[in-house]
Amino acid sequence: MDPNIVAEIRRRLKALEMRETITIPLAIESGSRAWGFPSPDSDYDCRFVYVRAREKTVTLFPVRDVIEEPLTPVFDINGWDLAKALRLMHSGNAVIVEWLTSVFAYQLHEPFRDAALELAEAVCDRALIGKHYFHLAKAQIQRQDHFKGEVSLKKTLYVLRPLTALMWLSEHPDKAVAPMNFLDMRRDAGFPEPVSDAIDRLLVQKAESSEMGSDQLDPVLSAFILTLYERFEPWAKAEPPGDAHREEIDTFWRHWSDELCPRQAVVPALDPPG
């Protein structure tokens, strides 16, 4: 992590808070740097959760619930309104949970992060989280044409990461949330030694290649990936969450919206001239 780039991201987050009248209690690094397999030219994927001022939240005409900064070769900075993040958590989207467990924070309100993690552990449905990861893997396998010919090294790891999350969940039946970092998940996922060796070689290639690097995939690894994909197809059948945990999530949202919302100064009205 380049300290100058980290400092610039933190400066941009503070500028965003001022420009948008928001509070950012969580801003973290996501993407390949946080997942544990960056390339030399990987950009910085900063993701954040924000809370708007009350008058922008309690309104008949709400503003968009996503903030996206212009994309550059170095900076990829965007975030979700807290309400959007919580609705996605409820529906089984693992992204917000990953943000909460990122190993690198640009800006952090620890009580909020700790409370959100506690909520996630209580309300996340492991079947829906597994469905999320299965569909991530499915999309990348289809884009890679089931590993025929040369494949993107980056996208191959984008297949391996969700499949490894499913392996980790299978090894930890009492858990609903897998670690964000690929290396941490891999350690406890139970890979066969020949596959683990092939992953080591892939990680070395990725670390030495550009983001656009490609190569033939080791047949040991491609066969294992496709076998895993077939084995995990039952994860795709998880049902929507219904009304479960809505009250807990709503209570969390109301509390932290009030706790974190920016307080705008009130300008007193002038007495009319006499």
C-alpha positions as CSV (number, residue, x, y, z in Angstrom):
1,M,0.0,0.0,0.0
2,D,1.7,3.2,-1.2
3,P,1.5,5.7,1.7
4,N,1.1,8.7,-0.6
5,I,-1.9,7.0,-2.3
6,V,-3.4,6.0,1.0
7,A,-3.1,9.6,2.2
8,E,-4.7,10.9,-1.0
9,I,-7.7,8.5,-0.6
10,R,-8.2,9.7,3.0
11,R,-8.1,13.3,1.8
12,R,-10.7,12.5,-0.9
13,L,-13.0,10.8,1.6
14,K,-12.9,13.9,3.9
15,A,-13.7,16.1,0.8
16,L,-16.6,13.8,0.0
17,E,-18.0,14.2,3.5
18,M,-17.9,17.9,3.1
19,R,-19.3,18.0,-0.4
20,E,-22.1,15.5,0.1
21,T,-22.9,16.3,3.7
22,I,-22.4,12.7,4.8
23,T,-20.6,10.8,7.5
24,I,-18.4,7.8,6.4
25,P,-18.1,5.4,9.3
26,L,-16.4,2.7,7.2
27,A,-14.0,3.1,4.3
28,I,-11.9,0.1,3.4
29,E,-9.7,-1.4,0.7
30,S,-11.5,-4.0,-1.4
31,G,-10.5,-5.8,-4.6
32,S,-7.3,-7.7,-5.3
33,R,-5.2,-5.9,-2.8
34,A,-7.5,-6.8,0.1
35,W,-8.2,-10.3,-1.3
36,G,-4.4,-11.0,-1.3
37,F,-3.5,-11.3,-5.0
38,P,-2.6,-7.8,-6.4
39,S,-0.7,-7.2,-9.6
40,P,2.1,-4.6,-9.8
41,D,-0.4,-2.3,-11.6
42,S,-3.5,-3.0,-9.5
43,D,-5.6,0.1,-8.8
44,Y,-6.9,1.0,-5.3
45,D,-10.4,-0.1,-4.7
46,C,-11.8,2.0,-1.8
47,R,-15.3,1.1,-0.8
48,F,-17.3,2.9,1.9
49,V,-20.6,3.1,3.8
50,Y,-22.1,6.5,4.4
51,V,-25.0,8.2,6.3
52,R,-26.6,11.3,4.9
53,A,-28.1,14.2,6.8
54,R,-31.6,13.4,8.1
55,E,-33.4,15.8,5.7
56,K,-31.9,13.9,2.8
57,T,-33.0,10.5,4.2
58,V,-36.5,11.2,5.5
59,T,-37.9,12.7,2.3
60,L,-40.4,11.9,-0.4
61,F,-37.7,12.5,-2.9
62,P,-34.6,10.6,-1.8
63,V,-31.3,11.1,-3.6
64,R,-29.4,8.2,-5.2
65,D,-28.1,5.6,-2.6
66,V,-24.7,5.2,-4.3
67,I,-21.8,7.7,-4.5
68,E,-19.2,7.0,-7.3
69,E,-16.1,9.1,-7.8
70,P,-14.6,9.3,-11.4
71,L,-12.6,6.1,-12.2
72,T,-8.9,6.6,-12.8
73,P,-6.0,4.1,-13.4
74,V,-5.1,4.5,-9.7
75,F,-8.4,5.3,-7.9
76,D,-11.6,3.4,-7.8
77,I,-13.7,5.0,-5.0
78,N,-17.4,4.4,-4.4
79,G,-19.8,3.7,-1.6
80,W,-23.3,2.7,-0.5
81,D,-25.8,4.5,1.7
82,L,-26.2,2.5,4.9
83,A,-29.8,1.6,4.1
84,K,-28.7,0.0,0.8
85,A,-25.9,-1.9,2.5
86,L,-28.3,-3.3,5.1
87,R,-30.9,-4.3,2.5
88,L,-28.2,-6.1,0.6
89,M,-26.9,-7.8,3.7
90,H,-30.5,-9.0,4.4
91,S,-30.8,-10.4,0.9
92,G,-27.6,-12.5,1.1
93,N,-25.2,-10.2,-0.7
94,A,-21.8,-10.9,0.9
95,V,-20.1,-7.7,-0.3
96,I,-21.0,-5.5,2.7
97,V,-19.9,-8.3,5.1
98,E,-16.6,-8.5,3.3
99,W,-16.2,-4.7,3.7
100,L,-16.7,-5.1,7.4
101,T,-13.9,-7.7,7.6
102,S,-11.4,-6.0,5.3
103,V,-7.8,-6.0,6.7
104,F,-7.2,-2.4,5.7
105,A,-9.3,0.6,6.7
106,Y,-8.9,4.2,5.3
107,Q,-11.5,5.5,7.7
108,L,-13.2,3.7,10.5
109,H,-15.7,4.3,13.3
110,E,-14.9,1.1,15.3
111,P,-18.2,1.0,17.4
112,F,-20.2,1.0,14.1
113,R,-18.0,-1.6,12.5
114,D,-18.2,-3.9,15.6
115,A,-21.9,-3.5,15.8
116,A,-22.4,-4.1,12.1
117,L,-20.3,-7.3,12.3
118,E,-22.4,-8.5,15.3
119,L,-25.5,-7.8,13.3
120,A,-24.1,-9.7,10.3
121,E,-23.3,-12.7,12.4
122,A,-26.9,-12.7,13.8
123,V,-28.9,-12.1,10.6
124,C,-26.8,-13.4,7.6
125,D,-28.2,-16.5,6.1
126,R,-25.3,-18.8,5.1
127,A,-27.4,-20.4,2.4
128,L,-28.0,-17.0,0.7
129,I,-24.3,-16.0,1.2
130,G,-23.4,-19.3,-0.5
131,K,-25.8,-18.6,-3.3
132,H,-24.1,-15.2,-3.8
133,Y,-20.6,-16.8,-4.0
134,F,-21.9,-19.5,-6.4
135,H,-23.3,-17.0,-8.8
136,L,-20.0,-15.0,-8.7
137,A,-18.1,-18.1,-9.7
138,K,-20.6,-19.1,-12.3
139,A,-20.4,-15.7,-14.0
140,Q,-16.6,-15.8,-14.2
141,I,-16.5,-19.4,-15.4
142,Q,-18.9,-18.5,-18.3
143,R,-16.8,-15.5,-19.2
144,Q,-13.7,-17.7,-19.2
145,D,-15.4,-20.1,-21.6
146,H,-14.9,-22.9,-19.0
147,F,-11.1,-22.5,-19.3
148,K,-10.6,-23.3,-23.0
149,G,-7.5,-21.8,-24.3
150,E,-5.7,-18.9,-22.7
151,V,-7.4,-17.4,-19.7
152,S,-7.1,-14.2,-17.7
153,L,-5.0,-14.8,-14.5
154,K,-7.0,-12.1,-12.7
155,K,-10.3,-13.6,-13.7
156,T,-9.2,-17.1,-12.8
157,L,-8.6,-15.9,-9.2
158,Y,-12.0,-14.2,-9.4
159,V,-13.4,-17.7,-9.9
160,L,-11.2,-19.3,-7.2
161,R,-12.1,-16.8,-4.5
162,P,-15.9,-17.4,-4.4
163,L,-15.4,-21.2,-4.8
164,T,-12.9,-21.1,-1.9
165,A,-15.4,-19.2,0.2
166,L,-17.9,-22.1,-0.5
167,M,-15.2,-24.6,0.5
168,W,-14.6,-22.6,3.7
169,L,-18.3,-22.5,4.5
170,S,-18.5,-26.2,3.9
171,E,-15.7,-26.8,6.4
172,H,-17.3,-24.4,8.9
173,P,-21.0,-25.3,9.1
174,D,-21.6,-23.1,12.1
175,K,-20.4,-20.0,10.3
176,A,-22.4,-17.7,7.8
177,V,-19.5,-15.5,6.8
178,A,-16.2,-16.5,5.3
179,P,-13.0,-14.3,5.6
180,M,-12.5,-11.7,2.9
181,N,-8.9,-12.5,2.3
182,F,-8.3,-15.3,-0.2
183,L,-5.1,-16.5,1.6
184,D,-6.9,-16.7,4.9
185,M,-9.8,-18.7,3.4
186,R,-7.5,-21.0,1.5
187,R,-5.6,-21.9,4.7
188,D,-8.8,-23.5,6.2
189,A,-10.6,-24.7,3.1
190,G,-8.9,-28.1,2.6
191,F,-7.3,-27.9,-0.8
192,P,-5.5,-31.1,-2.1
193,E,-1.8,-30.6,-2.2
194,P,-1.4,-30.8,-6.1
195,V,-4.2,-28.1,-6.4
196,S,-2.6,-26.0,-3.7
197,D,0.8,-26.1,-5.5
198,A,-1.0,-25.0,-8.7
199,I,-2.6,-22.1,-6.9
200,D,0.9,-21.1,-5.6
201,R,2.2,-21.0,-9.1
202,L,-0.8,-19.0,-10.2
203,L,-0.4,-16.4,-7.4
204,V,3.3,-16.0,-8.4
205,Q,2.3,-15.4,-12.0
206,K,-0.4,-12.9,-11.0
207,A,2.1,-11.0,-8.7
208,E,4.5,-10.6,-11.6
209,S,2.0,-9.8,-14.4
210,S,-0.1,-6.8,-15.3
211,E,-3.8,-6.8,-14.6
212,M,-4.3,-7.9,-18.2
213,G,-2.0,-10.9,-17.9
214,S,-3.2,-14.2,-19.4
215,D,-1.9,-17.8,-19.9
216,Q,-3.0,-21.4,-20.2
217,L,-4.4,-22.6,-17.0
218,D,-2.8,-25.6,-15.2
219,P,-5.1,-28.6,-16.2
220,V,-5.0,-29.8,-12.5
221,L,-6.4,-26.5,-11.4
222,S,-9.0,-26.1,-14.2
223,A,-10.3,-29.6,-13.6
224,F,-10.5,-29.0,-9.9
225,I,-12.4,-25.7,-10.4
226,L,-15.0,-27.3,-12.7
227,T,-15.5,-30.2,-10.4
228,L,-16.0,-27.8,-7.5
229,Y,-18.4,-25.8,-9.5
230,E,-20.6,-28.8,-10.2
231,R,-20.4,-29.9,-6.6
232,F,-21.6,-26.6,-5.3
233,E,-24.6,-26.2,-7.6
234,P,-27.0,-26.9,-4.8
235,W,-26.0,-23.5,-3.2
236,A,-27.9,-21.9,-6.1
237,K,-31.3,-23.0,-4.7
238,A,-31.4,-20.9,-1.6
239,E,-34.8,-19.1,-1.1
240,P,-35.2,-15.4,-0.5
241,P,-35.1,-14.3,3.1
242,G,-38.7,-13.2,3.5
243,D,-39.4,-11.1,6.7
244,A,-36.7,-12.8,8.9
245,H,-34.6,-10.3,10.9
246,R,-36.2,-7.2,9.4
247,E,-37.0,-5.7,12.8
248,E,-33.4,-6.2,14.0
249,I,-32.0,-4.6,10.8
250,D,-34.4,-1.7,10.9
251,T,-33.5,-1.1,14.6
252,F,-29.8,-1.1,13.7
253,W,-30.5,1.3,10.8
254,R,-32.5,3.8,12.9
255,H,-29.9,3.8,15.7
256,W,-26.9,4.3,13.5
257,S,-28.6,6.8,11.2
258,D,-29.3,8.9,14.2
259,E,-25.9,8.4,15.7
260,L,-23.9,9.2,12.6
261,C,-26.0,11.6,10.6
262,P,-24.3,15.0,10.0
263,R,-25.6,17.8,12.1
264,Q,-26.0,20.8,10.0
265,A,-25.8,24.2,11.8
266,V,-29.2,25.9,12.1
267,V,-29.1,29.6,11.1
268,P,-31.5,31.5,13.4
269,A,-34.2,33.5,11.6
270,L,-33.8,37.2,11.7
271,D,-36.6,39.3,13.1
272,P,-38.4,41.3,10.4
273,P,-37.5,44.9,10.3
274,G,-39.8,47.0,12.6
